[in-house]
Amino acid sequence: MTENKIPVDPSTEETSLTEQIATLVRTIWRLGKLGPDQRVNKVNRLTMEQYEMLLFLYDSGPQSVKYIAAHVGTTSSPVTISMKRLERANLVKRVRDTSDERVVTVHLTEQGKKVFEARRLERIKVLMSLFNSLDLEEKYQLKALLEKVLANSQAVTAAASERKTIADN
């Protein structure tokens, strides 16, 4: 297998621009994640990971911990920890499968739906304010460019994983 090596020269304009783009994306992500007011009361305070899990449950209905973990790109252990915290806050209810006690299905409670919907509106307001300088066409262009970068990153990750597998064998 031949590797497609990308020449890296920190002094080039392209390298500098690439670093600037990464910094901007990280800053936008952080602002969208936290919002302008980080002092949200403890009842409505959600980490970005918890928000993503609640969004998945909100859109998909009750799901197993294993399926939630796969959706958010992690293992069952951190999802279980998050779900226990969300359950203590009465945002979700965990139900063990009667035929297989290892399987836990997570349901969004009514309070969980209300808290999620309120947080979602806050987040949408923040995101809309972040991108209000772009017209609709520019937003579509940005989305397409970011999807292209993401597709490339997935291809690079898959290739690296393949190389590691070959090296391990």
Sequence and secondary structure as in RCSB ss.txt:
>XXXX:A:sequence
MTENKIPVDPSTEETSLTEQIATLVRTIWRLGKLGPDQRVNKVNRLTMEQYEMLLFLYDSGPQSVKYIAAHVGTT
SSPVTISMKRLERANLVKRVRDTSDERVVTVHLTEQGKKVFEARRLERIKVLMSLFNSLDLEEKYQLKALLEKVL
ANSQAVTAAASERKTIADN
>XXXX:A:secstr
         TTSHHHHHHHHHHHHHHHHHHHHHH S     TTT   HHHHHHHHHHHHH SEEHHHHHHHHTS 
HHHHHHHHHHHHHTTSEEEEE SS TT EEEEE HHHHHHHHHHHHHHHHHHHHHTTTS HHHHHHHHHHHHHHH
HHHHHHHHHHHHHHHHHH 
